[in-house]
Amino acid sequence: MAIVKMQKLSVCALKKNRKITLETLQKLGALEIIHNAEEEKELELMDTQEARATFQKRSEIFESALSSLAAYAPEKKGLLESLNGNALVDKSVYEAYVEKAEEISRSAGEVVSAEKGISECRGAIQKNEARKEQLQPWIKLDVPLDCQGTDKTTVFIGTLTGVVDEAALFALASEGISSDSAVTGDVLFTTNDSTGISLMCLKKDEDQVYANLRSHGYAKVAQAETEIPSVLCERLDAQNKAKEEEILSYQKEIVAHASEAEAYRVMADYYRTRAEKYRFLASVPQSQSSFFIEGWVPSDKAERISKILTDKCDAVVEISDPAEDEEAPTVLRNNKFSQASESVLASYGLPTGKNVDPTTIMSFFYVIFFGMMLSDAGYGLLMALITGIVILKCPRMEQGMRRFLQLFFWCGLSTMFWGFMYGSFFGDLIDVIAKTFFGYEGKILHAWWFEPLDQPMKLLMYCILFGLIHLMTGLILRGRDCLVAKDYVSFVADTVAWMCLVLGLVLMLIPTSLFVSIFATTINLPAWAMMLGKILTIIGLVLVIALNGRGSKNIVLRLLLGLYGVYDLTSWLSDLLSYSRLLALGMATGVIASVVNMMASMTAGIKFIGPIIFVIVLIFGHTLNIGINALGAYVHTNRLQYVEFFGKFYEGGGRAFEPFHTVNKYTEIKEEQSL
């Protein structure tokens, strides 16, 4: 439960050592550069845009080559292997690849060229297929589509509006032509609103026939093909076949480079890292003979980094604390249990160095609330087993994914605990199996605490109690921030006042008939506790009324603001009622699980296949139930942290620490220098 203290590292070194200095810092991955808006006049920034673009382009070539290999020569990987993070590469192997960078680049270029050839072939095939599709209606035509006729005849090839048969076509075309003139033609195709035709007439009748056809919406065919459609289609098919063979040849060429996939991955990361180095270099101020770097480092690493830079790079290093007006980046450091919840906090917003890190406290509440919402021992056991196995089998998993799975591992254990507390193991599956297959009518698995379905109001009371503890913890953390900032008035007004008021009202409510009617539980408090409740309530009211409007100098306005502040009790009531979702989701999981078990038991009596259907229904039903309710538990647990808990004290506003580092997407180099 700590925010790592950050310090400022100022580095000055000779230009001749610039390369080794930057590479060392990049491998260490522990310094975030400070970009100064104004530099000394005698210093300048290097323009590295061209170099960055070159290295980025080379990296993209390898990315394209890897994409082609993945398509035509995919590597077989198991599910767990795919989760195991970047591939480990020995440093000697890495250096050997770097030495052969040009050769490997040419190889990747051949793969990219082959992929480009495949794309061009496929484009040509698509173009030919489109031409064939356009020609298909005219396939019966025995002359080219651009045929105009002969010296003595004229040919019309096109479409008429509407559906026209051959008799109607001849009648239409022959209208106004002498009986000794010849008109011949065919109907090539018909659609719902048009008819394709080919018509031939004598030259002397051309104008009349054209006028007749125009009166029926004649439009000349758009394609100007010089070959007979059927012959052209055959030629296009031959071209497509040749292109398909060419594609196969290109694919074989790509597959031949499959053994070089590791080299491509290494070089993709190598050039990506070099591009990052030049991006960093562009922000480094330099003089004619030296350069300067200033950045943030975790304080526990500052001395170590300073020694490395001094010994290895002959640099001058100065370590200093941040000034009062400087906001350092945030680095969280928690135990293994709480680390799993850091992503939950980061999604809301990181704390600043002046705030408390609530991760540890939040993680306990998070895991407890998740377990109460899912609340089935069988589901929790499955969740913990699956996530635990994946974590153990994939030691090099990406950190974000690992922590996400760790969070669900702890939530699985919590779910299992609350499942036994409520007496739920895949609902009432044990009892259903005992009754269905063995005729045992009794109850086998008993709740360690009580069963929510039998005593829902009792569970509601405890949910509200847990919510009250959660909210009070938030107020305590708020008070801690106020004390650290030496804002004692806010400590009294925002923490002490509301703790007194809320706790006092709770103590006053417990002995009343209203409490008994809601929770069906009678709690007898001693007289001193009831008196304490009244005293705390009075103290809280006085403090809220007196201090809520402390920002105003007008006494009347301060009093009115104080009275208005008491209205915030309604938000407290709303927040407390929000914890009833612990009851609602927990009961929903148990009820749905029991319904699934009941449905499965109804099929068990079917001859021969009954037990098989029984198992199938159980697997399908419980898988669906755990998926839906685990998602619901995740969402609503987040809400209780973000809205109710954080709303009492947390402001966030911090920014993540983003050090200068190697950009490895595929590989991880062994024996790299690290801290």
N, C-alpha and C positions, 0 to 999 in steps of 0.2 A: 504494500500500500504506500507507494512512494513515487514521486516525480523526480527523475534523475536531475541532479544539479548540472547545469550547463556552464561551460566557460568559453571564453573567446580565445582563439589561437591565431596569432599573427606570425606569418612566415615570410622571411626575406631570403632569397637565394640568388646565385648567379645564373644567368641565362644558359650557360653551358650545362647546368644541372637541371634544367627545366623538365626535360623528358623523364628522367628518373624520378624526379620529385612528384610529378603528376601521376606517373604510373604507380608509385608507392602509395600515394594518397588514394588512388582509385582502388587498389587492391585492399587497402585497409578498410575502406568504406565507412569512415567514421567522422568525416568532416563535411559540414554543410557550409558552402561559401556564402559570405555576406556580399550582396551586390550593392556597392556604394553608388549613389546617384551622381555624386561629384567626386572627381579624382583630382589629384594635384596636376597642375598645368604641365609639368615636365614628364608626366606619365601618360601612357597611351594604351588603348585596348587593341588587340590584334584582331583583324578581320579573318575569321576562320570559316566563313560561310561556304566557300568553294570546296575546301577540304572536307568539311562535314557532309556536304552533298555527295561528294565522291565516295566516301566511305559508306554513307547510307545507301547509295545506289548499289554498291558491291554487296552489301548485306542483303538487299532486296533480291539480287540475282540468286544468291544461295537460298533465300526463302522460296523463291519461285521453283528452283530445282528440287527442293525438299517437298514442295507441294506436288510436283509432278511424280516424284518417286512414291509419295504416299498414295497417289491415285493408281499407278500402274505396277508398283512393286511394294505393296504395304507390308510393314513389319508386323509380325504376329506378336501381340502383347496381351497378357491377361489383364483383367480389370484392376487388380491390386498393383500390378507392375506399372500401369499407366498413371497410378496415383503416387508413384514413388519418386516424384520430383525429377530434377535434371540428372542426366547421365554423368557418372563420374569418369573423368579422363585424366590419366597420368600426366604430370607436367611435362615429362619427356616426350610423350606422344603429342601433346599440345604444341610444344616447340617445334617438333618435326613437321607438323601440319603447317605451322606459320612459315617455316623455311620454304615449303613447297607451295606458297600461297598462289603464285602465278599459275602453276601447273593445275592446281585444284580449281582455280578460277576459270581456266579454259575448259576444264571438264564440266563444271557447272554451266558454263556458257553453251556447251554442246547440248546439255539437257534442256536448257531454256530454248535453244534454237529448234530442237526436236519438238518441244511443246508448241512453239510458234507454228511449226510446219503442220502439226496436227490440227491446230486451230484454223489455219488457212485451208486445209483439206476439208474440214468439216464445214467451213463457210462456203466452199465451192459446192459441196454436196447439197447443202441447204438451198443454194441458189439454183442448182439444177433441179432439185425437187420442186421448187417454186415454179420454175418454167414448165416442168411436166404437169403440174397441177393446172396451170393456165391452158396448156395444150390439150388436156384430157377431153374437154367437151368437143374438140375439133378432130378427134382421133380418126373419125370415119372419112375425113377429107382426103382425096387422092391427089391434090395439088397443093403447092405451098400457100401459106396464109397471105402472102403478099402478091399472089397471082393477079394480074390485071386483065388477062385474056390473051387473044392472038390478034393477027392483022385484021381479021374479019369478025372477031367476037369480043365481047366484054364479059368479064366475070365479076359478080357481086358476092362477097363473102362478109357476113356480118350477122346482126340480130334484128328481129322485129319485135315490136311490143305485143305482149300477150301470147296466147297459145294458138299456133297456126299449123294445120295439117298440110300435106302436100297438095291436095286438091284445091284448098283455099289459096295456097301459095301460087299455083299456076294460074288460077283465076285472077288473082290480084295482079300478078306480073304481066299477064297477057291483055289486060284491059287497055283498049285504045290502039291495039296493034293489029295489023292486017293478018288475015287467016293464013297467008302463005309464009309468015315469019315464024321462026322456031324459037321457043323458050324452053329451057330444060333446067333442072336443078334438084336439090335434095334438102330435106329437113334433117339437120345433123343432130340436134338435141332440143329439148323443150324443158323449161322450168316453169315455176308458178306464174311468172310475169314476163317471160321472153322466150323467143324461139330462134335457134341458130340455123342459118341457111347458107347454101351455096347455090348461085343461080348464074346461068350463062345465056346470053342473048346475042343477036347480030348487032354489029356496030351501029347500023342505021337506026336501031330501036333503043339504043342506050339511054337517050334522054327520057323517053317515055317510060321505060321500065324503072329507071331511077326515080322518076316522079311518082310512079305507082308505089314503089317501095317506101319512099319518104312519107307518103300519106299514111303509112302504117308504122311509123316510128323507126325506120331503118337506120342503123348505126353501123358503120364499117368496123370490122374487127380491129382491135387496138394493136395486137401483136403483128410485127412486120417480119415474120420468119421466112427465110428463103428456102426452107426444106419442107418436105411433106411431114405433117405432124407425127405420123407413126414412125417414119424413118428418123426424125429428130429425137423422139423419145428413146428409140433404141440406142442412138448415139450417146444421149445423156446417161442412160443406164450403164453403158460401157465406160463412160468417164467416171461415174460414181464408183463402179467396181474398181477401177484403177486407183481412185483416191482412197478407197477402203484398204487396198493393198499397201498403198503408200503410208497410211495411218498405222497399219500393223508394223511396217518397217520402222517408223519413228518410235513406236511403242517398244519394240525390241531394243532400239538404240538407247532408250531411257532406262529400260530394265537392266541393260548391261552395266549401267553406272550404279546399280543398287548397293554394291559393296562400299561405295564412297559416301554413303549417307552420313556416317559419323564425321568424316572430314568436312562435309558441307555444314553440319551443325556447328562444329567448332569454328569454322571460318565465318559463319553468319554471326555468331556471338563475338568473334574477334573484331570484325569490322563494325559491328554495332557498338562495341565498347570503345573503339577508336573514335567513332563519331561522337560519342558522349564525352570523350576526353577533349575533343576540339570544341565542343559546345562549352565545356567548363573553361577551356583556355581563353575563349572569347571574352570572359568576364574577369580575367586576371590582368591587373594593371602592370605595365612593364616600362622600364627605362631602357637606355641603350645597352646596359650590361647586366641588369638584374630584373627580377620580377617579385611581386608581392601578392600574398594570399592571406585573406582574413576570413575566418569562419567559426562556426559553433562546433564544439565537441563535448561529449559527456565528460564531466570533470574527472571521473575515475580512469579515463583513458588519455587525458591530456598529457600527463607526464610521459607516458609510454610513447605516444605519437611524437612528442617533442624529441625524445631520445633517438627514435628511429630516423627522423628527419635530420637531426644534427649529425648523427654518426654516418648515415648512408648517403645523405644528399648535401652535406656540408652547408646546411641552412642555419640561419639565425631564427630562433623561435621565442616568442614571448606569449605567456599565458596570463590572462586577466579575467576578472569577474565582470559580468554584464553591468552596465550602468543602470541607474534607477529607471530611466525612461526607455530602456531597451527590453523588448519582449523576445526571449529566447524560445526556440522550438521546444516542443514537449516530447519527452521520452518517458514511457512508463516502465516501472520495474516492479513486478509482483511475483509471488510464489507460483508454483506450477498449477495449483488449483485455480488461482485468480486470473492467471494469464489467459485462460480459455475465454474469459468474459471481456477481455480488452476490446475485442471487435464490437461488442454490444455498446460499450461506452463510446468508441470511436465513431460509430454510426450516428450518435447523438451529437458529439462534439468533444474534443479533447480539452482537459483542464489547462489552465495557464500555470506558470510557476508559482503564482501567488495563491492558488486554490489547493484544496485537498483532493487527492486522487481517491475517488469513491469505489474503485474497482473491487477491492477485496470485500468490503462490506456488501456492495451490490451483488457480488457473485454468490454469496451465501443465500441472500434472499432470492436471487434468481433461480438457483437450483432447487431450493425448497418450494417455491411457488410453482415451478414447472412440474415438479413431482406431484404436488397436490392436484394440479389440473389434469394430468394424465392418469395418475393414481391407479395403475394396474401393475401388479408385480410381474406378470408374464410379459407385458409390453416393455417394462423397464429392463427385465432380464435380457430380452432380445436386443434392445437398443444398446445396452452396455456391452453385450457380447460382440455384436457386429462392429461397433465403433472401436472397441478395445482390440479386436483382432486386426482390423485395418491399420490402426495406429502402430501395433507391434510389427506387422508385416511390411510396413512402408516407413522405415526409419528416416528416409530422406524426403518425405513429403513436404510440399510447399507449406511454409509456416502458417499462412492464413487458413488453409484447409485443415492442417493439423489442429490448430486451436479450435476451429469450428467443430471438428469431430470430438476433441477433448471435452468441449462444453456439453455435447450431447452424451458423452460417456458419463459425466457426472450427473447430468439430468436423468440418465437411465438408472443410475444407482438410487437417486432420490425417488424416482417413480416406483422402483421396486420396493423401497422402504415404505412409502405411503400406500402402496398396493397391499402389503401385508398388514399395515395398520388398519386399513379399511376392509380387509378380508376379500380382496379381489385378485384372482389369478386367471387371466383370460376370462374375466367375469366370474361366473360360477361354473367354469368348465369342469373342474374336478368333481363337483357334486353331480353335474349332468352326466358325465361318463359313468360315475358310480351307479347312478339310478338307471340309465339307459341300458347299459351292458351287464351290470352285475346285480341290479334290483335293490341296491342299497338306498334307503329313503332318508337316512340321516345326513347331517351336515359334517363335512370332513374338515374343510379349511375355515377356521374361525378368525374373526378380526382380532388383531392384537389390541386395538383400541375400541372402536365401535363401527357399525356399518352405517354409512351416510343415508342409505335408502330407508333405514328404520328410524333414524334420528336426524333428519335434515336440518332442523332448527338448531340443534346442538352444534352441528358442523358450521352453520352460518355464524354462530356466536364466536367460534374459534377463528373463523376467517376474518371477522371484524377485529378480533383481538390481534391477530398477526398483522393486519393492516395498520392498526394503531401503533404497534411496535415499529413497523416499517416507517411510518410517517414521523414518529418521535425521533427515530434515528436520523432522518433527514434534517429535522430541526436542530439536533445536536451538532451535526456537521455544519449547518449554517452558523451556529453559535461559534464553532471552532474558527471558521473563516473570519468572523467579526472580531474575535479575540486576537487572532494573528495580525489583523489590520489595525488593532487597537481602537476599534470602533465600539466602545463599550455601551453607548446609548442604543445602537442597533442590536447589540447582543441582548440587552434587556427587552427592547421593544419587539424584536422579531423572533426571539427564541424563548426567553424566560416567560414573557407575557403569555404567549400562545401555549406553551407547555402547561403553565398553571391553569389557564382557562379550559383547555380541552380535557386535561386529566381531572380537573375539578368537576366538570360537567359529567364526565364518565362515572366518577365516584358517586355523584348525586343521582345518576340515572339507575345504577345497578339495583338499589333496594326498591324501586318503584314498581307499581303494577304494570306500567307500560313495558318495562324490560321483561317481566314475567310473561306478559301476553305475546310478545314478539318471539322470544327465544325459548319459551316453555321451560324455563329454568329459574329456580329461586336461589339467590345467593344472599346470604345474611352477612352483612358487614358489621364489624364492631362499631360502637358509637364514636370512637375516636376517628375511624376512617370516614364516617359520614361527616363529622365536623371538619376533618381535613379537606374533604371535597368542597364544602362551603367556603372555607377560608381560601383555598386555591382559586376557586371561581371568582371570588370577590377581588383577590389580588390581580388575577388575570384581566378582569374587566377594567379595573382602575388603570392598570398599566397600558392596556390597548387604547382606552379613551384618552389617556394623558399623553401618549407618545406617538400615536398613529399619525397625527397631524403636525409632528415636530418640525417639519420643513417650513411651516407658515409662522409668521410673526404676529398675525392677527389672532388674538385669544379666542374670539368667537368662532372664527373659521377653524382654528385648531380643535376646538371642542366638537364642532360639527363633523370634521374629518375623523375625529376619534370615535364618535358615535357611529359613523358610517363604517369604520373599520370593524366594528363588531359584526357587521353584516357578513364578513368573510367566514363566519361560522357555517354559513350555508355551503361554502366550498369545501369545508372540512367534512361536513356531512356527506356531500357528494363523493369526496375522495374515499371516505370510509366505506360507503356503499359499493364503490368500485371493486372492493375486494370480495364481494359476493360472487364474482366470476370464478373464484377458487372453488366455490361450492358448485356452481352451475356446470362448469366444464368437467369437474371431477365426477359428478353424478351422471353427466351425459355419456362419458366413457364407459362407466359401469353398466348403465341401462342398455346401451347399444350392444355391448359385449354379451350381456345376458340374452338379448333378443336374438343375436346370431347363434348362440348356443341352443336356444329353444328351437329355432328353425332347423338347425342341424339335427337335433334329436328327433324331429318329426320324420326325417328321412331314414333313420337308422333301422326301422322295421322292414324296409323293402328287402325282399329276398335277394340274396347273392350280392347285389350292388349297393345295398343300404349303407354298410360301413364305408365304402368308397365315397359315396355321395356325402356322407357325414363329414369325412375328412376334407373333401373339396369345399364344402360350404364353410367349414371352420376356417380353412386357409384363406379363402377369398374374403369372407366377412371380417375376420380379425385384421387382415392386411389393410382392408379399406378403413376400418375403424382406427387403427393405429396411425395410418397416414393422415387422416382428416384431423383427428384429435391431437396428434403431435404438432401439426401445423398450427392448430388453434392455440395450443398451450404456448408455443413459441411466440406467436403474435401477441397474445394477451399478457404473457409475462413481460415482454418488451414494453408493452403499454404501461403496466404498473410501474416499471422503472422510469420510463421517459416522462410520463404525465404526473403520476402521483408522487413518486419518490424524488426525482430530480426537480420537480416543481417547487419543492420546499427549500432547496438550497443551491442547486447547481446552475452555474451560468455558462460554463464552457468557454469557448472563444480561443482556445489554444490551437496551434497549428502543428502538424506532424513534422517530425525531424526527417529531412530528405537529404542524406549525405551523398557526396560524390562517390560513385561505386561502379563496379563492372556491371554491364548489362547482359546477363546470361539468361537467355530464353530456353536453351536446350542443354547446356553442359555446365558442369561444375569441375573446376580444375583442382586436383589434389595438391596438397603441399603449398597452397598459396599462403602468403604471409597474412596473418590476421591477428586480431586483438583478442 
